[in-house]
Amino acid sequence: MTIAACTAVQAQAQAATYVAVIDFANVSKFGDSMISRLATDAVVVEMTNTANKFTVATRQQVEQARSELDLQYPLNLTGVLRIGERLGVDAVVVGEVREVKLTDRPRQARVEIVVRMLDASSGEPVNGAIARGASTPQPTFTGDDDVLITEAINNAAYVAVRRMVDYIIPEATVLNAMGTGRVLLNKGEQDGIQRGMEMIVSRNDEVIGKLRVTEVSNNDAVAVVVSAVRGVKPQDRARAIFRLPAVASGSYGEPVTRISEGVIGTARKKNNASQILGFVLGVGLLLALAGSHGSHGETPGPAMEAAAGAPPALATPTGLPGVRITLDPKRFGVTNSNILQIKVYRSDQSTPIFGAPRNLPFFVDYQLAPGADPLDVSYLVVGTDNTAEPKATDGTNPGVQAGQTYAYHASVVYRRQGVSTGGDDNTAGQLTWIYEEGPVQLIGVATPLEPILRADLVQPPYNSAAVNPADVTFEWRTTLGADNYIVEVSRDPSFRTVLYRSPVVTASRFSDGEPLSLENVNLGSTSALGDATLYWRVGARNSGDRPGPVPDPANGQRYIFSEVSQFRVAAGPPPPP
């Protein structure tokens, strides 16, 4: 049996790109040039660690070229390209630190960086990423904030470079001219060519013009010539210009697309029906405040449980993916009647995302509909005078993003009996209360996932007939955030019994809508199966999520399963090819 990840094969087929990284700019309102230097060096380190994708000029080489050209920071595009030309690189990487934030309770640093890779000949963008990084939440941190900022920058650089590694630049060859100002390209939609895409045209490594794609089929495309120095001819090479998606302002720069969670380019479109299924089938991880499960040296927090689905009563207003948080106040070690509120924190937000009353059994942290306002949140804050009742404070929750991994923490605001005052032996004293908030503790890690739809189950095609059960190839499209997949086959569409369960198939967690396959699967002989209909589905999960106390039989982990597809097994030997 062969397991093949199509996207990985394509990525490895490309030769390493020789790049020069120019010092980033710090456009945040925090710190000085040291912040930009940290970001620059972090990106260089991550790109150097991917030698099969990028080869990086040293800082000394870049600075020597800048000095020889007598250029001063900040550089304009001309200066950047002159350095690239002097070094003979394929591309020049520029970037900026957009935002740096430090938050309390827990103490945490969060940053947002932008990385752009420019073609050294034309200056057009050919790759890039917007990424956010956060340091590990430190509820009792008293050290130097520079440590947290460095960790957050390193994490953001790691994510940004991973996305750039996963991105495959769509390229094509000009086949022939189609009248005045139009050409035919030898690649189409299945190769990543999209309508409206602009492409750089080169001949013998010299940029000679630009195209814009107007028509696309599976295997070829038609483009109009936007500009050309010496005309576009057959065998000229065309390479797509990369467009960095926008990031909307709001609570910590919430993205208007899923770029911040690993998608470069346009995300897959889903119809309304599939969005409704997004939560029913794609609810993320169920975090249960029960038991004990340590993580990364932190104080052990409550365990969590993965949920492969949710009853209809849990459907969210948006019908999009979410994370269900199950609350059990008994686990905080405080008498239930003295609990005033359970505060839940999420790793991408500095303030609580929810303030839960003690009797609330669960709540769902879900993805908001595009353009929706953040949810209003009210939580209690204990003041410096802990004999005064906690003050209600307003906040917002922008919701989760499908494919992003979140760490959840919780604390409890409670009261305890103080010293009685104003009484003597003959009169009852007045009862006083002391108000406190318990320690913030990790309760789990969860990745809400969009479900894999039936349309994403590519092979065998739905209702296909005469499939040879001794040699089946399963192919499906990945979903953002998942890096582990399994295939299950059953005679029963409800999967009460499983005929076949595959080994784990791995892929990049930043891959979304890319083909992944499992080949040469032997389900048994046709004589044993008969003329049967078999049902199959794909389970997806993020390997970094915490397993629940009641694991799925499949490899001891829980999976979020796709919709179900089906095919028929040939009765007798398969037909000749």
TIGU-136785 format. One line per 8 residues: number of its first residue (from 1); their letters; for each residue x, y, z of C-alpha. Coordinates in Angstrom, 2 decimals. Layout:
residues N
NUM	A	X,Y,Z | ...
This chain:
residues 577
1	MTIAACTA	0.00,0.00,0.00 | 1.41,3.40,-1.01 | 0.56,6.68,0.68 | 1.08,9.68,-1.60 | 0.77,13.35,-0.67 | 0.45,15.15,-3.99 | 1.27,18.63,-2.72 | 4.50,17.51,-1.10
9	VQAQAQAA	5.69,15.94,-4.34 | 5.00,19.17,-6.22 | 6.79,21.30,-3.65 | 9.90,19.13,-3.69 | 10.07,19.25,-7.45 | 10.95,22.94,-7.46 | 14.58,24.02,-7.28 | 15.70,26.14,-4.33
17	TYVAVIDF	15.18,29.88,-4.80 | 18.21,32.04,-4.03 | 17.01,35.03,-1.99 | 18.35,38.08,-0.19 | 16.50,39.24,2.92 | 16.48,43.01,3.47 | 16.07,44.37,7.01 | 12.37,44.58,7.89
25	ANVSKFGD	10.64,47.80,8.90 | 8.96,48.23,12.27 | 5.66,50.00,11.59 | 4.14,49.04,14.93 | 3.90,51.58,17.73 | 6.08,49.44,19.94 | 9.84,49.43,20.38 | 12.53,50.44,17.91
33	SMISRLAT	14.72,48.99,15.18 | 15.64,46.06,17.43 | 12.14,44.64,16.86 | 12.61,44.73,13.09 | 16.09,43.20,13.42 | 14.67,40.32,15.46 | 11.99,39.70,12.81 | 14.51,39.85,9.96
41	DAVVVEMT	16.86,37.40,11.63 | 14.02,35.04,12.57 | 12.81,34.87,8.95 | 16.38,34.31,7.72 | 16.81,31.42,10.17 | 13.54,29.78,9.11 | 14.29,30.18,5.39 | 17.79,28.79,5.89
49	NTANKFTV	16.26,25.73,7.52 | 14.36,25.00,4.30 | 17.35,24.51,2.00 | 15.26,22.53,-0.51 | 13.03,25.58,-1.02 | 15.21,28.65,-0.29 | 18.91,29.45,-0.26 | 19.60,32.67,1.63
57	ATRQQVEQ	22.36,35.22,1.15 | 24.10,36.11,4.41 | 23.52,39.39,6.23 | 27.15,40.24,5.59 | 26.65,39.83,1.83 | 23.51,41.99,1.88 | 25.17,44.74,3.93 | 28.27,44.68,1.74
65	ARSELDLQ	26.13,45.10,-1.39 | 24.21,47.96,0.21 | 27.44,49.68,1.24 | 28.99,49.27,-2.22 | 25.88,50.81,-3.77 | 25.92,53.61,-1.19 | 22.29,52.97,-0.21 | 20.73,54.02,3.10
73	YPLNLTGV	17.72,52.71,5.00 | 14.83,52.93,4.45 | 15.19,51.54,0.93 | 12.74,52.17,-1.89 | 11.93,49.50,-4.49 | 14.74,50.63,-6.77 | 17.26,50.24,-3.98 | 15.95,46.81,-3.08
81	LRIGERLG	16.22,45.61,-6.69 | 19.73,47.07,-7.04 | 20.86,44.97,-4.07 | 19.22,41.92,-5.62 | 20.98,42.57,-8.92 | 24.35,43.05,-7.20 | 24.01,39.74,-5.36 | 22.61,37.85,-8.37
89	VDAVVVGE	19.66,36.45,-6.42 | 16.37,35.16,-7.81 | 14.25,37.14,-5.39 | 14.45,39.73,-2.63 | 12.52,39.38,0.62 | 11.21,42.48,2.38 | 8.82,42.77,5.29 | 7.50,44.63,8.23
97	VREVKLTD	6.44,44.16,11.82 | 2.87,45.44,11.85 | 1.96,45.01,15.47 | 3.46,44.14,18.83 | 1.28,43.73,21.90 | 1.92,42.78,25.51 | -0.99,41.63,27.63 | -1.51,40.73,31.27
105	RPRQARVE	-3.31,37.90,33.02 | -1.72,35.91,31.51 | 1.39,37.84,30.46 | 1.86,37.25,26.76 | 3.45,38.87,23.72 | 1.74,38.81,20.32 | 3.07,40.07,17.01 | 1.94,40.31,13.41
113	IVVRMLDA	4.46,40.32,10.57 | 4.20,40.67,6.80 | 6.70,38.98,4.48 | 6.89,39.75,0.74 | 9.10,38.02,-1.79 | 9.79,40.13,-4.90 | 11.08,38.87,-8.22 | 14.60,40.31,-8.52
121	SSGEPVNG	14.15,41.22,-12.20 | 10.71,42.82,-12.25 | 10.03,43.72,-8.63 | 6.68,41.94,-8.81 | 5.65,39.89,-5.74 | 5.95,36.13,-6.26 | 5.36,34.82,-2.73 | 4.56,36.06,0.74
129	AIARGAST	2.62,35.63,3.94 | 0.91,37.47,6.76 | 1.42,35.69,10.04 | 0.77,36.19,13.71 | 2.75,34.67,16.53 | 2.26,34.55,20.28 | 4.44,33.60,23.19 | 3.35,30.95,25.65
137	PQPTFTGD	0.88,32.52,28.14 | 2.60,33.13,31.48 | 0.03,33.76,34.26 | 2.72,34.59,36.85 | 5.47,35.97,34.61 | 7.80,38.58,36.18 | 10.78,38.41,33.80 | 11.97,40.52,30.89
145	DDVLITEA	9.30,41.16,28.26 | 11.97,40.94,25.54 | 11.99,37.18,26.10 | 8.27,36.96,25.33 | 8.55,39.28,22.31 | 11.40,37.23,20.85 | 9.40,34.02,21.27 | 6.35,35.57,19.59
153	INNAAYVA	8.45,36.88,16.68 | 10.12,33.49,16.22 | 6.73,31.78,16.14 | 5.36,34.27,13.60 | 8.44,33.82,11.39 | 8.06,30.05,11.54 | 4.42,30.22,10.44 | 5.15,32.74,7.68
161	VRRMVDYI	7.96,30.71,6.15 | 5.94,27.48,6.38 | 3.20,29.12,4.33 | 5.72,30.32,1.78 | 7.19,26.83,1.53 | 3.73,25.37,0.93 | 2.86,27.91,-1.76 | 3.59,26.69,-5.27
169	IPEATVLN	3.95,29.49,-7.81 | 1.67,28.80,-10.80 | 3.81,28.73,-13.96 | 3.01,28.06,-17.60 | 4.48,28.14,-21.11 | 3.06,30.19,-23.98 | 1.85,27.75,-26.67 | 0.83,30.14,-29.41
177	AMGTGRVL	-0.82,33.46,-30.24 | -4.63,33.70,-30.54 | -5.11,36.80,-32.60 | -4.04,40.27,-31.57 | -2.92,40.56,-27.98 | -4.09,37.10,-26.82 | -2.05,33.96,-26.12 | -2.74,30.36,-25.14
185	LNKGEQDG	-1.01,28.90,-22.07 | -0.30,25.20,-21.55 | -1.52,25.14,-17.92 | -5.00,25.56,-16.48 | -7.11,25.45,-13.34 | -5.71,22.15,-12.09 | -2.25,23.73,-12.12 | -3.34,26.73,-10.05
193	IQRGMEMI	-4.03,29.16,-12.91 | -7.03,31.38,-12.10 | -9.09,33.87,-14.04 | -7.89,37.43,-13.42 | -4.42,36.28,-12.40 | -1.56,38.45,-13.68 | 1.64,36.77,-14.82 | 5.19,37.88,-15.56
201	VSRNDEVI	6.47,36.79,-18.98 | 10.17,36.00,-19.38 | 12.44,34.83,-22.17 | 15.90,33.46,-21.40 | 15.59,34.74,-17.81 | 14.78,38.26,-19.01 | 11.41,39.79,-18.14 | 9.71,40.96,-21.34
209	GKLRVTEV	6.08,41.61,-20.37 | 2.97,40.88,-18.41 | -0.20,38.84,-19.03 | -3.67,38.74,-17.46 | -5.62,35.47,-17.57 | -9.14,35.87,-18.98 | -10.31,32.28,-19.61 | -9.41,29.07,-17.79
217	SNNDAVAV	-10.15,25.39,-18.41 | -8.75,22.36,-16.62 | -5.66,22.04,-18.80 | -5.05,25.40,-20.48 | -5.82,29.11,-20.26 | -6.17,32.19,-22.44 | -4.48,35.46,-21.43 | -4.33,38.97,-22.83
225	VVSAVRGV	-1.01,40.75,-23.21 | -0.98,43.69,-20.78 | 2.51,44.84,-21.78 | 5.39,43.46,-23.81 | 8.78,44.92,-24.65 | 9.43,42.70,-27.67 | 6.17,40.85,-28.08 | 5.14,37.55,-26.49
233	KPQDRARA	6.16,34.42,-28.42 | 5.65,30.65,-28.11 | 7.88,29.00,-25.48 | 8.03,32.17,-23.37 | 7.59,31.42,-19.69 | 4.78,32.92,-17.58 | 4.85,33.06,-13.79 | 2.00,34.22,-11.57
241	IFRLPAVA	2.22,37.49,-9.64 | 1.45,36.85,-5.98 | -1.29,38.92,-4.34 | -1.06,39.24,-0.58 | -4.58,39.17,0.93 | -5.71,42.11,3.03 | -6.04,42.05,6.79 | -8.93,43.95,8.33
249	SGSYGEPV	-8.58,46.13,11.39 | -10.35,45.01,14.52 | -9.57,42.92,17.55 | -5.92,42.11,17.00 | -6.13,42.41,13.22 | -8.68,39.70,12.57 | -8.20,38.56,8.96 | -10.83,39.07,6.29
257	TRISEGVI	-9.59,35.87,4.66 | -8.01,32.78,6.09 | -4.53,33.95,5.13 | -3.53,34.35,8.76 | -4.12,30.64,9.26 | -2.13,29.39,6.32 | -4.07,29.95,3.10 | -2.25,31.99,0.49
265	GTARKKNN	-4.69,33.02,-2.17 | -8.41,32.48,-2.40 | -9.99,30.03,-0.01 | -12.31,27.31,-1.25 | -15.89,28.41,-1.71 | -18.63,26.56,0.12 | -22.35,26.91,-0.45 | -24.84,27.68,2.32
273	ASQILGFV	-25.66,24.05,2.89 | -22.01,23.19,3.39 | -21.58,26.09,5.82 | -24.38,24.72,7.96 | -22.61,21.36,7.99 | -19.42,23.18,8.93 | -20.37,23.07,12.59 | -22.44,19.91,12.72
281	LGVGLLLA	-19.63,17.84,11.21 | -16.68,20.11,11.80 | -17.02,21.18,15.42 | -13.51,21.42,16.80 | -12.34,19.93,20.07 | -14.47,19.44,23.13 | -12.61,20.88,26.11 | -13.78,19.25,29.33
289	LAGSHGSH	-12.75,20.65,32.69 | -12.06,17.24,34.13 | -9.08,15.09,35.00 | -5.47,16.22,34.56 | -3.35,16.61,31.46 | 0.02,18.41,31.60 | 1.39,20.49,28.74 | 4.85,21.89,28.02
297	GETPGPAM	5.85,22.13,31.66 | 2.87,24.25,32.70 | 0.81,23.48,35.74 | -1.37,20.53,34.73 | -4.77,21.75,33.72 | -8.08,20.04,33.08 | -8.22,17.52,30.27 | -10.08,17.90,27.02
305	EAAAGAPP	-12.00,15.67,24.67 | -12.27,15.76,20.90 | -15.77,15.79,19.45 | -16.40,14.45,15.96 | -19.84,16.01,15.77 | -22.54,17.79,17.70 | -26.30,17.41,18.06 | -28.45,19.87,16.12
313	ALATPTGL	-29.20,21.79,19.30 | -25.57,22.95,19.32 | -25.70,24.53,15.87 | -24.12,27.97,15.92 | -25.78,31.13,14.56 | -23.28,31.15,11.70 | -23.30,27.43,10.97 | -19.50,27.63,10.82
321	PGVRITLD	-16.87,25.65,12.78 | -16.43,26.13,16.48 | -14.97,24.76,19.69 | -17.24,23.47,22.42 | -16.05,24.24,25.96 | -17.60,22.01,28.62 | -17.53,23.59,32.08 | -17.47,21.71,35.39
329	PKRFGVTN	-17.19,24.14,38.34 | -16.52,21.27,40.78 | -13.05,20.92,39.28 | -11.91,24.32,40.55 | -11.89,23.23,44.18 | -14.34,25.97,45.18 | -17.81,25.45,46.64 | -20.27,25.86,43.79
337	SNILQIKV	-22.41,28.43,45.62 | -19.35,30.67,46.07 | -18.38,30.71,42.39 | -19.34,33.99,40.75 | -18.01,33.33,37.25 | -15.74,31.10,35.19 | -13.54,33.21,32.90 | -12.29,31.57,29.71
345	YRSDQSTP	-9.25,32.90,27.84 | -8.13,32.10,24.28 | -4.50,32.38,23.22 | -5.07,35.01,20.52 | -6.91,37.43,22.81 | -5.63,39.43,25.78 | -8.95,39.55,27.61 | -11.46,36.80,28.40
353	IFGAPRNL	-13.57,35.57,25.49 | -16.37,34.45,27.78 | -17.62,34.92,31.33 | -19.67,31.85,32.24 | -22.10,31.57,35.17 | -21.35,28.62,37.43 | -24.36,26.59,36.30 | -23.68,26.84,32.56
361	PFFVDYQL	-22.78,23.33,31.34 | -20.98,24.44,28.17 | -20.63,27.15,25.57 | -19.47,27.17,21.95 | -16.67,29.45,20.77 | -17.53,29.68,17.08 | -16.47,31.34,13.85 | -18.43,34.47,13.01
369	APGADPLD	-19.98,35.11,9.62 | -17.91,37.33,7.28 | -18.35,40.99,8.17 | -20.09,40.26,11.47 | -19.35,42.41,14.50 | -17.44,40.79,17.37 | -19.55,39.24,20.13 | -20.07,41.29,23.28
377	VSYLVVGT	-18.48,39.78,26.39 | -18.96,40.68,30.06 | -16.54,39.41,32.68 | -15.75,40.15,36.31 | -12.58,41.85,37.51 | -11.50,41.70,41.15 | -10.19,45.09,42.27 | -7.35,45.94,44.60
385	DNTAEPKA	-9.87,46.11,47.44 | -10.87,42.48,47.56 | -13.70,43.17,49.98 | -15.54,45.04,47.22 | -17.67,43.08,44.81 | -15.94,42.38,41.47 | -16.70,44.90,38.74 | -18.35,43.81,35.49
393	TDGTNPGV	-16.17,44.76,32.53 | -17.19,44.78,28.87 | -15.12,43.15,26.13 | -15.48,41.49,22.75 | -14.80,38.11,21.15 | -14.08,38.14,17.39 | -14.67,34.39,17.16 | -12.36,31.65,15.97
401	QAGQTYAY	-10.93,31.07,12.51 | -11.16,27.62,10.93 | -7.77,25.96,10.80 | -6.14,27.98,13.60 | -4.94,26.20,16.72 | -5.94,27.83,19.99 | -4.85,27.26,23.57 | -7.67,27.76,26.07
409	HASVVYRR	-7.15,28.81,29.69 | -9.65,29.32,32.48 | -9.85,30.87,35.92 | -12.65,31.18,38.45 | -13.84,34.33,40.25 | -15.17,33.34,43.66 | -15.87,34.58,47.15 | -14.88,33.23,50.54
417	QGVSTGGD	-16.04,34.14,53.98 | -14.10,36.89,55.74 | -14.00,37.94,59.37 | -17.31,38.78,61.03 | -17.50,42.35,62.28 | -19.73,44.43,64.60 | -20.87,41.64,66.94 | -20.25,40.60,70.53
425	DNTAGQLT	-21.24,37.70,72.72 | -24.91,38.70,72.60 | -25.29,39.90,68.98 | -24.59,38.32,65.64 | -21.71,39.88,63.70 | -22.01,41.05,60.13 | -20.70,38.52,57.58 | -18.05,39.85,55.20
433	WIYEEGPV	-16.80,38.36,51.95 | -13.37,38.27,50.36 | -13.39,38.18,46.55 | -10.60,36.45,44.64 | -9.71,35.06,41.23 | -8.02,31.67,41.08 | -4.92,30.94,38.99 | -5.25,30.87,35.21
441	QLIGVATP	-4.70,27.30,34.06 | -4.45,25.59,30.71 | -7.57,23.61,29.87 | -6.71,22.37,26.40 | -5.68,23.02,22.81 | -8.18,22.91,19.96 | -8.29,23.44,16.19 | -11.74,24.11,14.68
449	LEPILRAD	-11.89,22.49,11.25 | -14.05,22.99,8.21 | -15.55,19.62,7.25 | -14.43,17.73,4.18 | -17.49,17.70,1.92 | -18.61,14.96,-0.40 | -17.45,17.13,-3.30 | -13.97,17.00,-1.74
457	LVQPPYNS	-13.95,13.19,-1.87 | -12.52,12.87,-5.36 | -11.75,9.20,-5.93 | -13.48,6.79,-6.23 | -16.11,9.14,-7.67 | -19.52,9.13,-5.99 | -21.65,6.16,-7.14 | -18.88,4.85,-9.41
465	AAVNPADV	-19.40,1.23,-10.42 | -17.24,-1.82,-10.98 | -14.41,-0.69,-8.68 | -11.77,-3.39,-8.13 | -11.74,-3.80,-4.31 | -8.25,-5.33,-4.39 | -6.70,-2.13,-5.73 | -8.55,1.04,-4.70
473	TFEWRTTL	-7.13,4.56,-4.79 | -8.74,7.04,-2.42 | -8.21,10.73,-3.11 | -9.60,13.72,-1.23 | -8.89,17.40,-0.64 | -7.29,18.64,2.53 | -8.89,20.97,5.04 | -6.99,23.85,6.64
481	GADNYIVE	-5.56,23.07,10.08 | -5.55,19.27,9.81 | -2.30,17.35,9.43 | -3.55,13.80,10.15 | -6.10,11.98,8.00 | -7.56,8.48,7.96 | -9.87,6.72,5.50 | -12.68,4.46,6.69
489	VSRDPSFR	-14.76,2.07,4.55 | -17.99,0.38,5.66 | -20.88,-1.61,4.26 | -23.12,0.63,6.35 | -23.54,4.39,5.64 | -23.76,5.02,9.42 | -20.38,3.28,9.93 | -21.58,1.18,12.85
497	TVLYRSPV	-19.02,-1.38,11.71 | -15.84,-0.52,9.82 | -14.60,-2.80,7.05 | -11.30,-0.94,6.61 | -9.45,1.79,8.50 | -6.28,3.19,6.96 | -3.00,4.16,8.59 | -2.58,7.87,9.28
505	VTASRFSD	-1.90,9.95,6.17 | -0.01,13.15,6.95 | 0.01,16.51,5.19 | 0.92,20.10,5.97 | -1.55,21.73,8.36 | -1.38,24.81,6.11 | -2.68,22.86,3.10 | -6.27,23.67,2.15
513	GEPLSLEN	-8.14,22.11,-0.76 | -5.03,20.31,-2.04 | -5.21,16.69,-3.31 | -4.09,13.93,-0.97 | -4.24,10.24,-1.87 | -4.03,6.75,-0.47 | -3.15,4.20,-3.13 | -3.23,0.43,-3.69
521	VNLGSTSA	-5.72,-0.30,-0.90 | -6.88,-3.91,-0.77 | -10.40,-4.17,0.63 | -10.74,-7.87,-0.15 | -11.77,-10.06,-3.03 | -14.84,-9.57,-5.16 | -15.98,-13.09,-4.31 | -16.01,-12.19,-0.61
529	LGDATLYW	-17.65,-8.79,-1.02 | -20.10,-9.66,-3.78 | -21.95,-7.04,-5.80 | -21.91,-4.59,-2.89 | -22.13,-0.87,-2.27 | -19.33,0.37,-0.03 | -19.32,3.67,1.83 | -16.21,5.70,2.60
537	RVGARNSG	-15.29,8.82,4.52 | -12.18,10.72,5.61 | -11.38,11.73,9.18 | -9.27,14.83,9.85 | -7.55,16.12,12.97 | -4.68,18.31,14.08 | -2.00,16.24,15.78 | -1.23,19.08,18.20
545	DRPGPVPD	-4.70,18.97,19.76 | -4.98,17.22,23.08 | -6.60,13.75,22.95 | -9.70,13.21,25.02 | -10.13,10.74,27.87 | -12.35,8.56,25.66 | -10.32,8.15,22.47 | -11.63,7.05,19.11
553	PANGQRYI	-10.73,3.44,18.22 | -8.84,4.79,15.21 | -5.24,5.06,16.39 | -6.33,6.18,19.84 | -7.40,9.62,18.62 | -10.59,11.40,17.70 | -11.24,12.56,14.15 | -13.74,14.95,12.56
561	FSEVSQFR	-15.24,12.94,9.73 | -16.28,14.08,6.28 | -19.56,13.57,4.55 | -19.99,10.05,3.18 | -19.36,8.96,-0.40 | -20.02,5.56,-1.96 | -19.01,3.23,-4.77 | -19.98,-0.21,-6.04
569	VAAGPPPP	-17.73,-3.22,-6.10 | -17.61,-5.28,-9.29 | -19.17,-8.73,-8.98 | -16.41,-10.94,-10.30 | -13.12,-9.96,-11.97 | -12.81,-6.27,-12.83 | -13.35,-5.31,-16.46 | -10.26,-4.99,-18.67
577	P	-8.74,-1.53,-18.88
